[in-house]
Amino acid sequence: MMSQNTEDVLMTDVQDKSSDAKTTRFPTKRPSPPTPSGHEEPQETERSKYPCSKAAENIDGELENQLSEAREGAKDFEHRFNEARDLNTNLQVAFTISQNESIELKKKIKTLQNESTELKKKYKTLQNGHDVIHEQRTAQLLSDVEGRRKQADSNTQIALLKVQELSEELQKCKDELFNLQPPNPVADTHISAEWDALCSSITTWIDDQSGGVEDLRTRFRELNSNKKCSKALAKYWGEDRQLIANHYSQSSNILDEILRYNIHCFLEAEVFDDRVYMVGLSTSEAKLLLKIEREMAKLEPRRDPSYIGLWRSEALAALSSTAGFSTFLEKDTQKIRQEASEILEPLLQRRARGAMSAFDRDIIMPAIRLASTLRQSTAKYHFVFRVVSNKHEEKPPALQKPGNRLLLYKSDLEDIDVLDVGSRITLKKGRNYEEASDGSIAESILVVHPALYRETPTERILVSRQLVLAKLLKPPQRRGQARDVEENRGWFDKLGLKFTS
């Protein structure tokens, strides 16, 4: 459309210019009318008739020249016009070609758009398919992982069972290997016999050296006022135990038992305590052996306690045969003698001769030998001063505070020797004793001597029973007992215990 308008404008412009050139700028000469004979007259004759014919000729010649130039210009313009028209035609052709190409391009764009739409649809289809495949694969992977986890759990359980079976077999092998080794060099019966003999020696020594009940009560009173002796007792008893013992010492019925308890506390602290590795060893040797024993227990794989006990037994047996051991044994024994003298001499008779020598011979030396035997054994032993009652989860102290009641039952007679404070008889299991409403038969007062136990990896074995001083809640009446009951009623009132006949 733009090309057609351009062509019209150019044609109009050319026509206007041609018209102007013919009419205004270059006027033509009018022809003379014809003669009657039909022939034109010669111009020279005609011009000669006019006086300015020469000037007119010059003008005509000029006009002719101008007309010729105008004609040449018109031809040139026409030539240019033709060129412009050809150019316009070419432009129209180019425009047409461009328009056709634009149409083709639009078609191609539309085709590409359609193809793009199809590709988008295909991509969406592929994406949906990919999502479905991904979900399926994910579900399959999760299912496989879950199956593998279950299989791993099952394999773990099987492995644990195998490990348990192998551990049991290993333990059996260890037990068989340990059975091939030398057994515990000392039997429980031998240790129990030595311990019972030591307890009997303490009782005999007190009976021989105390000098009677009244004399012993007097010395206990003096002991309470002696700060040095009270301090020495507190070292082994503790302040609470000492106060309780002083309270109970006012009763003549239990003075001997309190003194026996005092001696056992002393031996426990100086000879049998776990902090005393073995009497006769130097401090450096004891620390070294204890460190080795503890480090052996931490080694991987774990050492069996019996293996460590066997090592300890052989090491102590070897050290006890050296010359240095005898020297340190004498020093340690002398130290124990001095400690015993500070505590016991104030409680002895005024003129008791050789009492401490007998104590050294009959009590200290047997106690040291027994402690060495326990240490050189492949097992571990320990003493229990607390009352071992089957009815009490919390083990009460060996010495009961006044007003605090620890009841004993018939079932306790399985593991405890109970000494009745009133009748001075030891209760026997299987005998019928009157029970209170809660089933108890006696009230504990004091642990005279502790129980001895041997420890194993799985249990605690009783080697020697403890002796507990107690008061029967309903003692059996015997002939002649009424008088004793009246005499003892006052003492139990002082102890804060309820007395029933």
C-alpha positions, 0 to 999 in steps of 0.5 A, spaced: 500 500 500 505 504 501 509 503 495 502 504 490 501 511 494 509 513 493 508 511 485 501 516 484 505 521 488 511 521 483 506 520 477 502 526 479 509 531 480 512 529 473 505 531 469 505 537 473 512 539 471 511 537 464 505 541 463 508 547 466 514 546 461 509 546 455 505 552 457 509 557 461 516 557 460 516 555 453 510 558 449 510 555 442 509 560 435 502 560 432 502 558 425 500 563 420 494 561 416 494 558 410 494 562 403 489 561 398 493 557 394 494 552 399 502 554 400 505 558 406 509 564 404 516 564 405 518 567 412 523 571 410 518 575 406 513 575 412 518 577 417 521 583 412 514 586 413 515 587 420 520 592 422 523 588 429 523 581 425 530 581 427 529 581 434 523 577 434 528 572 430 533 572 436 527 571 441 525 565 437 531 562 436 532 563 444 526 560 445 527 554 440 533 553 444 530 553 451 524 549 448 530 544 446 533 544 452 526 543 456 525 537 451 532 534 453 530 536 460 523 532 459 527 526 456 532 526 462 526 527 467 522 521 463 528 517 464 529 518 471 522 517 472 522 511 468 528 509 473 524 511 479 518 507 477 523 501 475 526 502 482 519 503 485 517 496 481 523 493 484 521 495 491 514 493 490 517 486 488 522 486 494 516 488 499 512 483 496 517 478 497 519 480 504 511 480 505 511 473 503 517 471 507 514 475 513 508 470 512 512 464 511 516 466 517 509 467 521 507 460 518 514 457 521 513 461 527 506 458 528 509 451 526 514 452 531 509 454 537 505 448 535 511 444 535 513 447 542 506 446 545 507 439 543 514 438 546 511 441 552 505 436 552 510 431 551 515 434 556 509 434 561 508 427 559 515 425 560 515 429 567 509 425 569 512 418 567 518 420 571 515 422 577 511 416 577 517 412 575 521 416 581 515 414 586 516 407 584 523 406 584 523 410 591 518 406 594 522 400 591 528 402 594 524 404 601 522 397 601 529 394 599 532 398 605 526 396 610 527 389 608 535 389 608 534 393 615 529 387 618 534 382 615 540 386 618 536 386 625 535 378 624 542 377 623 544 382 629 539 377 633 542 371 630 549 374 631 548 376 638 545 369 640 552 366 637 556 371 641 552 369 647 553 362 645 560 363 644 561 367 651 558 361 654 562 356 651 568 361 653 566 361 660 566 354 660 573 354 657 575 359 662 572 355 668 575 348 665 582 352 665 581 355 672 579 348 674 586 345 671 589 350 675 591 350 683 584 351 687 584 356 692 589 354 697 585 354 703 578 351 704 572 355 707 572 350 713 579 352 715 578 359 715 571 359 719 575 354 724 581 360 725 575 365 725 571 362 730 578 360 734 580 367 734 573 369 737 573 364 742 580 367 744 577 374 745 572 371 749 577 367 754 582 373 754 576 378 756 574 373 762 581 372 764 583 379 764 576 383 766 576 382 773 569 381 774 563 385 772 563 391 778 570 392 776 569 392 769 563 397 770 568 402 774 573 402 769 568 403 763 566 410 767 573 412 768 574 411 761 568 415 759 572 421 763 579 419 760 579 424 754 585 420 751 582 413 751 575 416 749 579 419 743 582 412 741 576 409 742 573 414 737 578 412 732 575 405 731 568 406 733 566 413 731 563 418 735 556 416 735 558 409 736 562 411 742 556 415 745 552 409 744 557 404 747 558 409 753 550 409 754 550 401 754 556 400 758 551 402 764 548 395 764 552 390 767 549 385 763 552 387 756 559 390 758 563 383 756 559 384 749 561 391 748 568 390 750 568 384 745 565 389 740 571 394 741 576 389 740 573 386 733 572 394 731 580 395 733 582 388 729 577 390 723 581 397 722 588 395 723 588 388 720 582 386 716 580 392 713 581 393 705 585 399 706 591 394 709 593 390 703 597 385 707 600 386 714 608 386 713 608 389 706 612 396 705 607 402 703 610 402 696 610 395 695 602 395 697 601 401 693 604 397 687 601 391 688 594 394 688 595 398 682 597 392 678 591 389 681 586 395 679 589 395 672 589 388 670 581 388 672 581 394 666 585 390 661 581 388 654 579 382 654 576 382 661 580 378 666 576 373 670 576 375 677 579 368 679 585 370 674 587 376 678 586 372 685 591 367 683 596 372 681 595 376 687 595 369 691 602 367 688 605 374 688 604 375 696 606 368 697 613 370 693 613 376 697 612 373 704 618 369 703 623 375 702 627 377 708 624 384 708 617 382 709 619 379 716 622 386 718 616 390 716 612 384 719 615 386 726 614 393 725 607 393 723 606 388 729 609 392 734 605 398 731 598 394 732 601 392 739 602 399 741 595 401 739 591 396 742 595 398 749 592 405 748 585 402 748 585 396 752 590 397 758 585 402 761 580 396 761 584 391 764 585 389 772 589 394 776 594 388 777 593 384 771 600 382 769 602 379 762 595 381 759 597 385 753 603 379 752 597 374 752 593 379 747 599 379 743 600 371 743 592 369 743 589 375 739 594 379 735 598 374 732 592 369 730 589 375 727 595 377 722 596 370 720 588 369 718 589 376 715 595 373 711 591 367 709 585 371 707 589 375 702 593 370 699 587 366 697 584 366 690 578 369 693 576 375 696 573 375 703 570 381 707 567 382 714 560 385 715 558 389 722 551 391 720 545 386 722 544 382 716 536 381 717 532 378 712 526 383 713 530 389 712 533 392 705 537 397 709 542 394 713 542 398 720 549 399 724 552 394 729 550 398 735 543 400 735 541 407 738 537 407 745 530 407 742 531 405 735 528 398 734 531 393 729 526 387 730 529 380 728 525 374 726 525 366 725 528 367 718 534 371 721 536 365 725 538 362 718 544 366 718 545 369 724 547 367 731 542 371 736 544 371 744 539 373 748 541 378 753 536 376 759 537 368 759 544 368 756 542 362 751 543 362 743 537 362 740 536 355 735 533 355 729 527 350 728 525 352 736 519 355 737 519 362 740 513 366 742 512 371 736 509 378 737 503 381 732 508 382 727 512 376 727 518 378 730 521 374 736 527 379 738 530 386 738 537 387 736 542 391 741 549 389 738 553 386 733 558 382 738 562 380 732 561 380 725 559 375 719 565 373 714 563 372 707 567 370 701 565 374 694 564 370 688 562 374 681 555 371 682 553 371 689 556 372 696 557 366 700 557 366 708 563 363 711 562 364 718 555 367 722 555 374 726 553 374 733 548 379 735 546 380 742 538 381 742 532 381 747 527 376 746 520 380 746 517 374 749 522 370 753 520 363 755 519 362 763 523 357 767 524 355 774 527 360 778 527 366 772 522 370 776 527 373 780 532 374 775 527 378 771 526 383 777 533 384 777 534 385 770 528 390 769 531 396 772 537 395 767 533 395 761 529 401 763 535 405 763 537 402 756 530 405 754 527 398 752 521 396 754 521 389 758 516 384 758 516 378 763 
